């Protein structure tokens, strides 16, 4: 009796175990499908976009008195993220020179810091469509250099890894470039006489001019390298979603409202306005 009972119990346990394994297999198969559905943009953390940014390029991306990120790029990206269904966006400060590598290595989902789209950078990361174009500025002290023609033999500050550095290498070959991790360090060196001029973005330069009484020597158009959101190569789902969200933000006037808020009085690139407000001469920035 005991032997028969034990045999029946063993058989029952075996059947139960087999059924359990079958259920686990089904659950595993179904779970992976559900996971993919819940994370269509292949984010590091589903439902959250982790963003690498820079904390001192006002008014694009900077930290306020409370240490929170704000600025044109920050508000625009947050708006676009909501349009694609992501309410949680976490910004983390990086040196600009390390930002694209961190995105390429998938330490972050996106890089947002007025990042100019160039062929060289597209070898490392992918970009959204362009969303901003403007000017670069040579900044000096009162009584310092007065034109780019005087840069020969002078010490010119640039932030390492930026569009300004690339431009300076190509167009100011006779200047002695001094590389800095950020604009604050470069402007401090300019004020103390360590460098003769600093080459940076026009909008960022305005704040330093007002704060320190510095002088804008020359403004140089940079419309051939519009800013875009950087993301790891191959994440086509996220890129397509960001492009769609950007297009919506431009067409419904959100982009224009943010531009007027953060760049008051600055010339407005027409290609990012609603189509009804563009003239026939406005040239849209193509998706990268």
C-alpha positions, 0 to 999 in steps of 0.5 A: 500500500505504501509503495503504491501510494508513494508511486502515485505521489511521485507521479503526481509530483512529476506531473505538477513539476512538468506543468510548472515548467510549462507555465514558466516557459510560457510566462518567460516568453510572454514576459519578454514580449510585454517588456518590449511593448513597455519599452518601445524606445529601448530606454535604460530604464523603461518609462524614464529618459536619462539625459546627459547635459551641461550645466553652464551654457546659459540660456540653453542648458544650465542649473539654477540656484536650486541645482535644477536644470533649466533653459531652452534646450531643457524645456524643449526636450521635456516638452518633446518627451511628454509628446512621446509619452515619457513624463520622467526625464532625469538630467545629469551634468557632464563635461561637454567633451565627455557627453557624446561618448557617454551617450554612445556607450549608452550610459545615457539615453540622450544628450541635450546641450545645444549640440551642433550636428556635424559629420564628425559627430555623426560617426559617434552618435545619431541625431534628431532633426535640427531644432536650433541655429544661430551664431558663434561669438569671439569674446574679449575684454574692453581694450582687447582685440577688436576683430578676428584678424587680430587672433594671429599669435593670440591665446584663444579659449575654446571649450573642448569638444565643442563646435567652436573648437572645431571651427577655430581649428579650421578657421583660426590656424594662427591662433594659440588655442587654449582648451577648457572644460566649460565656459565659466573656466574660460571666461575666468581666464579671460578676465584674469588675462590668461587668454586674450579672447574666448570663442563661444556661442552667441547666446551664452556670450550675452550673459557674460557680456552683461555680467563682466562688461566683456566685448563681443568682437565678432559674430559668426553665423553657424547655420550649417550645424544646427543643434540636435538631440544626440542618441546612441546609434541604432535606436531608430524608434527613439529617433523617429519619436523625437523627430515627430515630437519636435515637428509637433512642437514647431508646428503648434508654436511651442518652439516659438514660445520657448525661443521668445522666452529664452532668446528675447530680441534675438533673430529668429530662425524661420525654418522652425516656425509654424509653416503658416509663418514661414516665408518662401525663403525659409529653408527647413533643416533636414533630419540628420 
